[in-house]
């Protein structure tokens, strides 16, 4: 299994209150899977995604990705591990407005030892996959929402990550743009064999996935 989540629980403190978000979650995701995590807002699906991506740590239980127990890594090791293994796609793109599409996609590569020439090759290949080579010198405010999300997807795959995690990737898009993004994720999975875990509350988005799992009040059904 590429991802193994075992007996994971997570709570957050609000003042003196302890609010449970995840309760004894077990999840196994094989390599090459396209998994949709569904459920209403506040059900715990984004929290689980953050634990798998090493952004957060569980209170109890373990999270292993590609054999690495990410719950045991120090913060500095986690940062390096995420840079190598995880490609992030967010609902609101998270592009840098002062950087061109090319520069936004190049950002994760600046942490690597690649030469400028090698970085350029990787960035152009990633933008080609998302169909935006003709927009590489445009700034985010010169792009449509759908194009911005496709730039964000190029940024997520430019390092050739082990795992792509997508948090409501179509949540801020109109139907046409959402369909384009979902078709692209489907292609990344089928053609490029990327393992994808996508959080969504949109049944249309979940239809693109191989498997859909439902959250209800912190419990995975």
N, C-alpha and C positions, 0 to 999 in steps of 0.2 A: 504493500500500500504506500502511496506517496504521502498521504496525510493520515495520521492516526491521532484522534482525540479520545483520551481515555479518562472517564470519571471526572470530568471537568465541571467545577462550580465556580461562580463568580458573583460577588456582591459589591455594591457601592455604598459608601457612607454618605448620608445626608443629615448633617448635624449629628445628633446622637443616634439616629435611626440607621439600621443596616437594611439595605434593600436588595433582596436576592434577584439577580438577573438571569443567571444560568444555574440549572440544578442537575448535577450528575449526567452531563452530556457525553455520549459516546458516538463517534462518527469515524468511519473509514472511507477514504476517497482514493480509488485506484488511479494510477498514472493514465493520462489521456481522457479522464472523465470530464464532463461538463455538468456541474451540479448547481441547481438553483436552491437557495435557502429562502423559503417564503414565510410570511407571517405578518401580522399587523405591526404598526409602529410600537416600539417599546417591548417587543416580544423577545429580544435578545439576539436577533440574527446578526446585527452589525457588531455586537460585542464578540460573538463567536468568530466572525471574520477577522476582527482585530487580534484575537488571541492566536489564530492560525498564522496570521501575517507577522506575528512577533511585535505588534504595536503595544500590546497589553499583556499582562500575565494573569493566569488564573489563581484563585485562592487555593484550590486543591485540584489534583489531577495533572495529567501530562499532555503536552501537544508535541507530536513529532512530525517533522516535515523532511522527507527524503532521508530518514534515518537520524536526523539531528533533533535532539530534545531541546526545543527552543525555550522551554520554561526554565532551563538551567543556565542559559547564556547571560553573561554580564551585559550591561547596556552598550558598552563599546563594541563588544563582539556581535551583539544583536544588530547594530547599525550596519556593520560590514556584511553580516549574513543576509539581511533584508536587501541590501544593494545588489547582492549577487543572485538571490533566489526568488525574490518577490517582485511582480509587476503590479502596480496599483492603478485602478481606474475608479475615479470618484464621481459622484452625482454632479458636482458643480465644476468639473474639469480640473480646477486648481492649476491653471496655466499662469505663468508670469506675464503680466500685461506689457512689460517693457522689453520682452524678448520676442523674437520672431518664432514662427512655428519650428523652423530648423533648430534654433537655439534652445527652445523648450524641450524638444526631443533629445537634444544633445546633453542636457543637464545630468542625467544619471551616469553618463559615460565619463564625466569630468572626474568621477571618483575612481576611475579605473586607470590602468597603466597604458591604455591605447594611445597611439600617436594621433595628431590632429587629422592626418590623412585617413587613418583607420576609423576614427570617429565619424568622419564625413561619410565614409562608405556605409557604416552601420546606420546612420541617421537617414541617408537617402534610401536605403533598403527598407527601413521601417515605414517611411513616408510613402514609399511606393506600394507597400502592402495595404495601407489604408486609403490609397488613391488620392494623395495630396501632394505629389511632387511639384505640381504647378502652383502650390500655395506656400512653399517653404519659406519665402521671404516676407510673407504677410504676418502682421501682428494679430493677436487674438481679437482685438476690436474690429478687425477687417474680415473676420470669419463668421459664418453662421454658427448657431449652437451645435448643430450636428457636425460641422467641420471642426469646431473646437474639441468636441468629444473624440473625434477621430485622431486629432493631434495627440490628445491625452492617451489614446490607445497605442499610438506609435511610440510615445514616451515609455509606456508600460512594457512594451515588447522589445525595445531597442537593446536591452542587455541580455536578451534571450533567457528570460527567467525560467526557473523550474515550475513556478506556479503563478497564475494570473488571478488576482482577487478583484472583483468588481462590486462596488457598493451602489446599488440603484443606478446603474449606468445609463438608463433611459428615463430616469425620473424627471429630468428637466427639459425633455425634448418633445417636439410634436411627433405625430404618428409616423410621418415619412422619415424623419431623421432617426427616430427610434428604431424603425425597421432596418435602416441602413446599418446602424450600430450593431443590432442583433445579428444581421447577416454576416457582418465582419467578425463578430465573436465566434459564430458558427464556423466560419472559414478558418479562423485561427486554431480552433479545436480540431477540425477534420483534416485540414491541409497541412498545418504546421504542428499538429499533435500537442497543442498546448493544453495543459490541465487548467480548468477554469472553475472557480467557485464564485457564484454571483448571488448577491443578496437582492431580492426584488419583492415588491408586493403586486407586480403586474403579471397576471396570468399569461398574457401574450408573450412577455419576455421569458417566462418560465417554460413555455412550450418549446423554445429553442434548445433547452437543456436536455440531457439524457435522463436525468433523475431530478425529481423535485422532492425536497423534504420540508415539512411544515413545522414552524415553531408555534407554540401556544404557551404563554406565560412562563417562558424560560425552560420549557420542556420540548425536546425534539421528538416529533412523532414519526 
